Structures are given as C-alpha cells and as structure tokens.
Amino acid sequence: MRKLAFAFFSSQLAGVPWDQLAVPDIGTNDIIQEHQDCVLEEERRHWNQLRNLDDL
C-alpha cells in the first residue's frame, strides 16, 4: 500500500496523470482515491490554519 501511495505521489510530482496509475483492480483504485482524499484534506487543513492566522 505504501508503494502505491508513493507511486501516486511521485507521479504527481512528475506530471503523470493519476488516472494512468489506475488499473481495473478496484482495490488499487480505492487506495489511489483514499490517498487523494487524504492529500486534499491536508491541503484544506493547511489553508484553514493560514486563514486563522490572518484573523489574528
């Protein structure tokens, strides 16, 4: 699972579309989607923290 998440993250850095990593295996697609959701949540948390700093 870590290797798949790392491959996904690395592909984003390399500019490879994430859907090229998706294979017909539903489990793999779920792992990719879970990782993407996690990254989006981290970004959301980061921006909320920055917004809170601006309010001070």
Summary of the structure (lengths in Angstrom):
residues: 56
radius of gyration: 14.4
end to end distance: 40.4
largest distance: 48.7
contacts: 118
relative contact order: 0.12
helix: 82%
strand: 0%
